[in-house]
Amino acid sequence: APVLISILLGASFSRYQVEESVEHLLAPTHSLAKIERNLVDSLFPVNRSKHRLYSDLQTPGRYGRVIITSFRKANMLDQHHTDLILKLHSAVTRIQVQRPGFNYTFAHICILNNDKTCIVDDIVHVLEELKAARSSNRTNFAITYPITHLKDGREVYNGHQLGGVTVHSKDRVKSAEAIQLTYYLQAINSLNDMVAEKWESIFCDTVELFQKSNRKVKMYPFTSSSLKEDFQKTSRVSERYLITSLVLVVTLAILCCSMQDCVRSKPWLGLLGLLTVTLATLTAAGIINLTGGKYNSTFLGIPFVMLGHGLYGTFEMLSSWRKTREDQHVKERTAAVFADSMLSFSLTTAMYLVTFGIGASPFTNIEAARIFCCNSCIAIFFNYLYVLSFYGSSLVFTGYIENNYQHSIFCRKVPKPEVLQEKPAWYRFLLTARFSEDTDDSEETNTYESHLLVWFLKRYYCDWITNTYVKPFVVLFYLVYISFALMGYLQVSEGSDLSNIVATATRTIEYTTAQQRYFSNYSPVIGFYIYESIEYWNTSVQEDVLEYTKGFVRISWFESYLNYLRKLNISTGLPKKNFTDMLRNSFLKTPQFAHFSEDIIFSKKYNNEVDVVASRMFLVAKTMETKREELYDLLETLRKLSLTSKVKFIVFNPSFVYMDRYASSVGAPLQNSCISALFLLFFSAFLVADSLINVWLTLTVASVEFGVIGFMTLWKVELDCISVLCLIYGINYTIDNCAPLLSTFVLGKEFTRTKWVKNALEVHGVAILQSYLCYIVGLIPLAAVPSNLTRTLFRCLFLIALVTFFHCFAILPVILTFLPPSKKKRKEKKNTENREEIECVEMVDMDSTRVVDQITTV
């Protein structure tokens, strides 16, 4: 049934869809910046805003952007490079997009100016004037930074168009190492958007082709589609690495379940355990496709979530099978396995469903995290059902094969030892098995102890880790572990940079690196929007507005006009009507302010009185370091000012959509999952046999999570959507591995703590070690994937597995030997008169099935 269900649901991949919107996935769902963007769009349409080509002001829209620099740090304003850049500009404007019946050029899809010409960056006009000045041998033309003047009298901002600038006195530009050009496109309908998307693709090809013919310069093209394409590119570049990972896991799973005894070896169960996990993941993916879900690159982490949980459950069942008596019937052995292992597997599955279920709830503000948790819940649920049904049935079949002394791989009846003696050496090696009647009383009764991992743990490791001389070094190691974890924990940083989730060798990474290198002197242009009708003619109001913009480089109609009015000595006591009339007339007639007319919204009242209902200015912050945290701090500072200001205003930049409340949004799933896990552990303390199990489990989870957060910070991993999802999984992975170990130790009676530590390791250590080895081998190819997303996945998952492994095999076995619960040794009196006599009668039927009937007399 699981196979048929998986095949039927897996057929839904014919409706496979990919999530196109990166903002929908990674921007906080309930973001104040999105509301502010809607308000800005309603006040100032995008087309009018593009007159301000400083950078993206309201919405990125469709655009093509390129940074031009030189390998030798040459001056991009010299004659050779100026001609080269203008030549590139000419090539870009001639790009054609062929559609049936018409060829679209840049002129057909560009943002238009008031005179119906395409709006281009002001730096293009600067370069054209510079070229004209050189042609006429004029030496009085000077470019200032970050604000320069054109010959028509306009002030233009070039802080985001000139990079690596060296200046003379009075901000005169001596040289510039990089120049950035931006071409904005219209996307007013579906056809226009389709043409603009195709234009962006041809734009990148044109720039790359242009660079091949000019190898002394380096060009970094970037478009509005680059981030989306590079985000989904991770899935494509990961394919062959994931196939390698699958092959390695299959190979190691088969080896971990194999032993020299050909009857008791279980290689098929290792393969079928991995197949169980695969079927559950395929079923979950099919359900997501049928319900309209869309794929994104964060789903690459779901198979590793399933691998850690599913394989441990199957290996734990195998470990329980080894503890059953071979002289029992297959049904009795299977019942013992389910009774021994499925209780803990059910509880850990419930913990997965609770923690990931909380992450999938509406409380999660990051859509990518919510979808990931939802899909993980579905996959975990079906994995539990498939382990019960598919893997349980597989265990029964192999049990019958073992009971009939058939070969574990070829299912051939294994001959008796006396028959094997007549066969060749290679034949005897392949069919080596131990028969129960061959075992003497002096020999070990458990034939599974010849398994390499069982033998290693029982004969060597358990005695070594509990040795009195080893314990101090383990305690010292734990103190060092806590110290380094604390050092990293105090340096945790938020990873709101979108380049952390894309493939490495992509346009996004190259462009972002170049932009941070050459254009980080100033922050992105921030819109300062006043959305109420205030007394603009009032001097005190003017001063209030300027007070809240103090400390920034101002590209502002307001400041410029106020300075103009002050020169005319009419800035004080001017009546409202005269002020608004002069405001309109000045903007219409004065060239210096004509380009600012888009930044004021006038409204007419019933008595023909004109009022200013909204206005805006643009602020650019001076930044000294290339840290993204500065922009986030700037956003928070301006938000606080907007709450205390006498003037109603908002601040906005498109990047605010991703950063707004990112810290609280990205940490909420982890916080909610931790709270739910602790609540579940506390509640179940009243249901388990001993509440100390949950106490130790809580402390262990806290220790592991603390260490993983600290070490991942030291390993240059930031706290973003991917790392938070890994930390949620880390809670469950720790409980998966540590819960059975702690339960066996705490519930153990009599003997000593050391004895029960050894017993717990012998019972559960093999399953933990098998799943850990398969998990690590599966993770190793992930480290080679050229993607920042998979790099974060690998580092976080590797640290979770490594830290949990050391807790299970080193820290807990040592600490539990001298901390509660205590084990009371009870000395029983030997009574030679009262003894139990057991008479065993073995009956063999015609099918050679051994049935043991025990008749007990006291």
N, C-alpha and C positions, 0 to 999 in steps of 0.2 A: 504493500500500500504506500509507504513513503516514497518508493521509487516511482510509482505511477503518478503520485501527486506532484512530485518534483518535475517530472517530464511534462506534465500537462501545464503546470504553472510556468515552467521554464520556456514553453513555447511563446509566452507573451513577450519575449524579447524582440519579436517582430514589431512591437509598438514602442521600441526603445526610444526615449527622448532624453535630451541633455538640457540641463538648466542653463539658460543663456545669461541671466542677470546676476552679476557678481554682487551688486548692491543688495539685491533681495536676499542673498545668502549670508553675507558677512556684515552688513550694516545693521545696527540695533533696530529691531522692528518698531518699538515704541520710542521714537527719537524726536526730541524737541526740534532738532535741526530740520527734519522733514516738514514739520509744520511751518517753520520759518521760511523754508524754501517755497512752499505753496503761497505764503503771504507775499514774498518777494516777487514771485512770478505773476501774481495778480496785480501788483502795483506797477512793475516795470517789465514789460514783455522781453523775451530773450533777444529778439531781433534788434530791439533798441539798445539792449545792454551790450551787444557786440561792438558798438562804437567804442567801447572801452576795452581794447584788446591788450590788457595787461596780463591777464591769465584768465582761467575760468572764473567767471563772476557768480553765476547763478546755477547753471547746470552744464556739465561737460558737453552734452549734445554729440554731434558728429564733428570730428576734426582730424587733421593730420599735422603732426609736429615733428620737427627735426632739429637736432643740435649739431652744429658743424664746429669741429675743432681740428687741431693739427697734432700730429705725432711728436713734433719737435717744439711744441709750445710757441709756435709762431704767432705774430700779431695778425689777427683775422681782419683788422681794419686797414691793412696795407693794400696797395693797388691790386696785386695779384689775387689775393683772397677776396677782396671786394668784388672784383669782376667775376670770380668763380661763384660766389654766393648769388649774385644777381643772375648769372647764367642758370644756376639751379632753380632759382625762383621762376625764371622764364619757362624752364622745362616742366615744372610742376603745374603752372597755369595752363599749359598746353595738353595736359593729360585728358584723354578721351575715354569715356565709358560707353561701349557699344551696346545699344538696346535695339530691339526690332523697330525699324523705321526712323531711328534718331540716334545721334551720337552726342552724348552729354560731355561738356567740358566744365572746367572750374567756374567759368562765367555763368553757367546755367544753374549751378547748385550752391553758389557762394552766398554769404550774407551780404545784402546790398546796403549801400550807403544812401543818404538822402538824394544824391544825384544819380542813383541807379547804377553805380559802379561798385565793384567788389571791394569789400573792406579787407585790407591786408595789414599786417603788423607795421607799426610806425617805424620800426628799425629798417624796413625796406625803403621808406622815404628818406631816412637818414643816410643810408648807403647810396641812394641815387643822388642826393644832394652832395655827398662827399665825392662821388665820381665826377659830378658836374664841376665841382670846385677845382678838382685836379685838372680837368680838361681845360678850364679857363685860367689855370695857374693862379687861382685865388688862395691865399694862405690865411685868410682871416676866418675861415670856417672852422668852428671848434665844436666838439661833442662833449657835453658835460654829463656827469653821472651822479645820481640815478635819474635826474630830470634834465632834459635837454630841450632846446627850442628849434622849431622848424622855421623855414623862411616865411611861411604864412602867419607867423606869430604864435602858433600853438605851442603850449607846453606838453611834452609827451614824457611818459615814464618808461625808462629802458632798463630798469633793475632786473627784470626777468628775461631780457632779450640780449643783454651783454653780460658775459661771464668771465671770471678771471681777470677783472679789470685792474689796471694800474693807472693811477691818476697823478696829474701835476697839481699845482696850487689851484685853488678855487674850483676843485672837482673837474678839471679838464682831463679828458681821457687821453692817456698816453698810448695804451695798448689794451687789447682784449683777446683772451685766449679762446673764447667760445662765443658763438652767436646762435640764438634760438629763433626759429621761424614757426609760426602757427597759421594754419589755414582752416577757418571755420566753415562748416557746411550746413545747409538747410536740411531739416528732416521733418517737414510739416505733414507728410502723409506716407503711406506704406511704400508707394512707388519711389518717392523722393528718398526715403530712408534706404531702400534697396540699392538705388543708384549711388548714394553717398557711401554705403558700406563697400560696394565694389570699387569706388574711387579710392577709398582708404587702402585697399589691398594693392591697387596699381600704384598708389603713391609710394608705398614701401618698396615695391619692385623698382620704381623709377629712381629712388634715392640710392638703393643698393647698386643699381646699374651705373649711376652717375659716379659713385665712389670707385668702382672698378676702373674707370677711365681717369680717375684723379686719386692715385694711391697715396699722395702725401697728406691728404686730409682724412679725418675720420668722421663719419656721420652716424648719428643715432636716431633712426626714425621711430615714431611712436604714434599710434592712433587711438581712437576711443574704443576700438575692438581688441587692442593688443592685450589688455589685462584679461579679458574673457578668454581669448584664444590661448594665452599662456597658462591660465588657471586650468583649463581642460587638457592642456598638452601633457600635464603630469600623468594622466591615465594612459596616454599613448606611449610615452617613453618608459612607463613602468611595466609594460606587458611582458617583455622577455625576461625581466628580472623576477616577476611574479611566477612565471613558468619555471624558472630555475629554482625558486623557493619551494614550489610545489613538489618538484622532483626530489629535492633534498629532504623535505619532510617525509615524503612517502618512503624513501630509502631508509631513513633513520627510524621511522615508526616500525617498519618491518624488522629491522635489526634489533630494536629494543624489545620486541616481543618474541624474538627467536632464542633458542638454546640448542645445545648439541643433541639433546634427547629429541629424536624426530617425532615422538608421539606427543610429548608435552609442550613442544614448541608451538607458538601461536602466531606465525607471520601473517596469516590471512586476517587475523583479528586486528593487527596493527593497521593494515590497509583498509579494512572495513570501518575502523574507527575514524580514519580520515575521510572516508567516503560518507559516513554519517554526518560529519560536520559540513561537507560539501553539499549534500542534499538539503540540509536545513538552510544553508545560505542561499542556495538556488531557489528554494521555495519562498523564502522571504523576499528575494529580488523579484520573483514573479508576481507576488502579491502587490508589491510597490508599483510595478509596471501597470498592473490591471487597475489599480486605484488612481492612476493618473500621476504618480510620482515621477520626478525627473532625476536623472543621475547627475552627480557632481563628483569631483575628485576626492572629496573627503571620505567617500565610501570605501576608499582603499584600506581604511583602518578596520572595517567590519570583519573581513576574513581573519584578521589577527586576534580580534576579540573572540571570535568563535573558536579559533584554534586553541587559545589558552584554556577556555572553559570546557570545550567539547572533548579534547584529547585527555585532559586530566580526569574527566568523568569515566571515560572508557578504560584508561589505565588503572583507575581505582577499582573498577569492576574486575579487571584481570588480576589485580593484587588480591582481591577477596577470593577469587577462584583458586588461587594458589594455596589459600589457607584451608580450603575444604578437603575432606577426606576422599581419597580416590575410591574407596570401597563403597561410597554412597551412590545412590542412583542419580542420574543426570538432573531429574526434576528437583531432588532434594538439594543438590549442589547449587543449582540455579536459584532456588528459593533462598538459600543461605547467602548467596552473592547479593541478591536484591535487598535482603534484610540488612545486610552489613553496609552496603555502599550507597544505596539509593536514598536513604534518609538524609545523609549529609549532602548528597548531590541535589536533592530536592530543595533543601534549605538554601544552599548557595545559589541555585537557580532563582529562587524567590528573591534573594538579595539583588541579583542582577536585574530582575524585572522591576523591583522597587526603585533602585537608584537610577537606572536608565529611564524608567517610567516617569520619575520626577523630572528628569532632563527633557523628556518629550512633551511635558505639559506646557500650557500657555505661559507659565511663569518664566520660561526660557525666552530671552529677548533676542537671541541670535538664531536666525532661521536654520543655518547650517548645522548648529549644535542640536537643535530640536529634531530635525529630520534624521540626523545620525542616530540619536538616542531612540527615536521611534523605530527605525529599521533594525537596530540592535535588539530591541525588545522582541520584535517579531521573530528574528533569527534565533534568539536564545530560547524562546518558547517552543519553536518547532524542533530545535536541537534536543530539548528535553524529551519531547514526544518521540523523536526518532531514536534516541538512546534507549528508551523504554521498549520500543517495538522493534525497530530494524536491528540495532546492535544486540539487544537482548536475544532476538531470534538467532542471530549469527553466533552468539555465545552458546546457545543450546545445540546448534548443529555441530560446532567444533567439539562440544562436550561429548556427543555421541561418537564422533570420530575418535576422540581420545579413549573413550570407554571401550571401544571395540579394538583398541590397539592398531589403529590405522595411521598411516603416515600423515603428518600435519599439512603437507603441501600436495602430495600426489594422491592422498586418500587410499593408498594401497595397504593391504594387510601386512603388518610387520612380522616377519618370521621369528621363530624362537631362536635363542642364542646358539643352540646346537646346530641349527640349520644354517645360521649365518657363518659359522666357522668354515663352511665349505665354499663360501663365496669369495670373490676377489676383495682386496683391501679397500678400494674405492666404494664398492658396494656395501661393505660393512660400515664404512664411515657415514654414508648417506642414510643408513637404516639403523643407526645406533639408538638403542632404547633400553630402559630399565623396566623389567617386569616385576610386579609386586611379589611374586613368589620367589624372586631372586634375592630379595632383601632379607638379610639376617637380623636377628634381634639386636646385635651389637652395632648395626649400621644406622644411619640416620633414616628416620621414617618418612621425612618430607623430601620427596624426590625433586621438588622444584628448587631446592637449595643449590643445585648445580647451575642455576641462572647466574650470569656474571654479576649483575647488579645486586642481586640478593646475597650472593656469596661475599661480595666486597663490603656491603654494609654490615652484615652480621659478623664476619670474621675480623674485620679491620677497623672500619670507620667508627662504629659505635663505641668501641673500646678506646679509640684514640681521642675522640672529641670529649669524652667524659673523664679523661685522665686528669689527675689533680694538677699536673704541671702545665697542662694546656689551657686550663680555665683562666688563669690570670692574663694570658696573652689575648684570649678572646674578649675579655672584659676591657682590656686596654684598646683593642681594636674597635670595640663599640664606642668608647669614649672619643676616639679619633673620628669615627664616623659621625657622631653627633656634632662634634666641633666643626667639621667641614660643612655639614648640612646647615648648621646655624649661620655660618659665614655666607653661604650661598643664599639662604632664606632672606637675609637682611638686604640682599641686592636684587631681589625680584623686580623685574621690569615688565611693563605691559607691551605686548607686541601688536600694536594697531597698524603697523606698516603692511600694506597689501602685498609687497614684494616677497613676504615670508611664505606665501601660499602658492607661488608659481614655480614653474621649472626654471632651472638656473641659466642655461644657455638660451636665453630668450631676449626679445626686444625690451620687455618690461624691466628686466634686471639691468641691462646695459644702459638704457635710457635713465633709469632712476639713479644709477651710480654716477653717471655723467652730470645729471641735474644737481645732485647733492654736492658734487665736487666744484662745479662752476657757478651755480646759481643759488647758493645757500646763504648769501649775505642778507637777503631779505625774505621775509615770510611770504606765503601766497597773499594776493590782494584780498583784503577782507572788506566786505560791503557793510557800511554803517548806515542803516535805514531808519529814518524818522517817519513813523506811520501815523502821526496825528497832526492836526492843524494847530500850530503854536504861533506865538507872536514873534515872527521872524524880524519885525522892525524894532523889537525891543532890545536894547543893548544888553540887559542882564541875561536875556535868553540866549543871545549870541555868545556871550561869555560862558554860559552853562554848557552849551554844545561843545565849544572849543576846549573846555576844561576836561571833558571826558575823552578827548582825542589827544591829549597831551602825551608826549613821549613817542609818538609815531611819526613816520614820514608821511605827510598828508598829501594825497592827490585829491583835492577837494574843491568843488565849486564854491562851497560856503566860505572857506577861508580866503580864497582868491577874491571872491566878490566883496567880502567884508573889508579886505585891504583896499580894494578899489573904491568902496564907499568912503572909507576913512580918508583917503587921499582927497576926495571931493568935499570932505568935512560935512557930510550930510548923514553920517551913520547914527546920530543921536537925535531923538525927538522927531523922527520922520513919521508922519501919519501912515496908517495901514494902507489906504488906497494908493497914496503916492508911492509907497515902497513897492507894492506889487506891480504897479504900472511901470516903474523904473526898472524893476527886476526883469519884466518881460522885454521891455525895450532894449535894455542893455544886452540881454542874451541874444536878441535878434539882430542888433546893429553892430555890436562890438565884436570884432574877430577874435579877440582874446578869450571871450566867453561863449562864443556861438556854439562850440562843441559841447558845452555843459547843459544845453537846453533840455536834454533828455533826462536830466537828473532832478527835475522838479515836475510835480503834477499839479497843474492848475485846474480849478473848477469854478464854474460860473454859477452864481446864485440868481434868484428870480429878479433881483434889482440890478442885474448886470455887474454886480460887484465881484471881482476876481479874488479867489482865496487860494493859498498854498496848502494842499491837504497832505502831501507827503514829499519827502526829499531824501537824498542819499549823498554820501561821500565815500571815498575809498581810502582805506588805511593800509599801510605796509609797515610791518614791524621790523626793526633792525635786529638781526640774530647774529650772535657771535660764534655759535657752534652749530654743527650739522646734526642736531638731535631733533627727532620728531616730537619729543616730550615738550619742547619749547612751544610749539604751536598749540598743543593741548593745554598747557598752562595759560597761554594767551587767551584761548577760548573761555576757560573757566574765569579768568580775571575780567574779561569783557562782559560775561554773563552776570557776574556779581555787580558790576557797575550799572548794568541795565536795570537791575532791581532797585538800586539806590538812587538812580538818576531822577531828576525832576522832569526830564524829557523822555517820552516813550520811544525807545529805539530797540532795534535788534541788530545783531551782527551775524553775517553769514558768509560762508565759503563752501563750495561743494565737498571739500575734504572733511568738513565738520560732520557730515552725515555718517561717516565711518568712525569718527572719533567721539561723537557725542555720547556720553555715559558708557563708553566702551568698557571701562574698568568694571563698573557694576554689572554690565550686561554679560561680559565674558566670565566673570567669577560667579554669577548667580547659579548656573547649573551645578558647579562643583560644590558650592555652599549648600544648596538644597539637597544634593545627593548625600553629602556628609551628614546633614541633619537627619535625613530619612534613614540612613544606615545606622546611625547611633540610636535613633528611636526604635528601630527594629531590633537591634541588639539588646536594648534595655527591656523592651517588651517581651522578647523571647527568653530573657533571663528567668522569668517565672515559669517557663514551660520546660526548660532543660533540667537535667538531673542535678547539675551543679552550676550555680550562677558565676562561679569563678571562671568558667569557660568563656563567658562573654566579657568578663573583665579583662582577661588576658588577650582576648581577640581584639577588643577595642584598643588596648595599649599597643598591640602589634601593628594594627592598621595605622594608628597615629604615628608610630615610629617610622613605618615604611613611607607613608605619604610625606612626612616632614623631610625625610632623607631624599626622596625623589625630587621634591620641589627645590631643595637646596642644591643638589648635584646637577639638576638640569639647568639651573641658573649659571652655575660655574662652567657648564658645557655650552654656554652661549645660546640657550633656548629661552625664549621669552614666553610670558604667560599670554597665550592667544587662544583662539578657538580650538585648534588642533591639540595643543598641550593640555588644555582643560578637559577635553574629552578623554585623553589618555589617563589623566589623573582620576577621573570617574571610574574608568576601567580598572585602574590600579587598586581601588578600594576592594572591588570584587575579586580581582586576581589574588590579592593577599588573603582574603577570607577563604577562597577556593583551596589554597595550599596549606594554610595554617590551621583552619578549623578542625579537620580530622586529627591532625597531630596533637593539638591542644586537648581535644575531647578525649582521646585515648589516654593521655597523661593524667588529666584531672580526675577522670573517673576510675583510674586504677586504684585498687586497694591492696593492702599488705605490701611487703617488700620495701624497697627504698626508692627515693626519687630517681637515683641514677638508674636503677633497674627499669623503672617505667619510662624514662627517657629513651633508653635503649630499645625497649619494646615498641614504643611509638614510632621510632625511626625504622625499625625492622618491618613494622606493619604497613606504614604509609610512605616511607622514604623512597621506595622503588618507584611508586607511581609519581611522586613529586619529581624525582630525578629524570624519569622517562619523559614526562611532559615538558620539563624545563629544557632538556637537550633538543627535543623536536622544535620547541618554540624558538630557541636561540638560533638554530640552524635555519629556520624559516625566516628569521629577521635579518640575517647576515646579507642576503642579496639586496635587501631594501636599502642598505647603507650606500650601495653603489648607484642608486637611481639619481640622475642629475636633476633634482628638484628640491626646493626648500621645504615643500610640504612633506615629502617622504623623509627628508632629513630630520624634521621635527618628530615625525612618527617613529622613526628608528631610534632616535636618542631617548625619547620618553619611554617607549615600550621596552627597550633594552635595559634602562635603569630600573624600571618596575620589576622586570624579571630577575635582574641581578640582585637587587636589594632584598626582594622577597626570598630568593634562594639562600642568601646569607642568613636571613632571619630563621629560616626553617632548619638549616643544617649547621649553623654555628651559634648564633646568638641565643635563640630559644633553648636548644639543648643544654647550654651551659648555665644560663640564668635560672632555668627551672630546677636545676639540681640543688640550689640553695635558697629558693624563695617558695612561698606557699603555692599550692597546698602541701601539707606535710603528709607523709606516709607512715602509718603506725605498723610496726612489725608485731605480728601476733604469733607467739610460739605455741603451737598446738602440741598437746601431750600425745606422745606415741602410745597407742593402745594396741597391743599385739593380739588381744582377744577379739576385738571388734574389727573385722576386716572384710572387705568386699571381694567376693569371688565372682568372676565373670567367665561364663562359658560361651564361647563363640562357635556357632555352627555355620559353615559356609555351604551354600547350595548353588550348584551350577546347572543352568537350564540348557536346553538343546542349542540355543543361539550363543552359548558361551558368555551369557550375561551373568555377572557375579552378583548375587544377592546375599547380604550378610544379615543374619537374624541373631540378635543378642538376647540371650536368656540370662537374666541376672538373678542371683540368689545372694542373700546376706546371711 
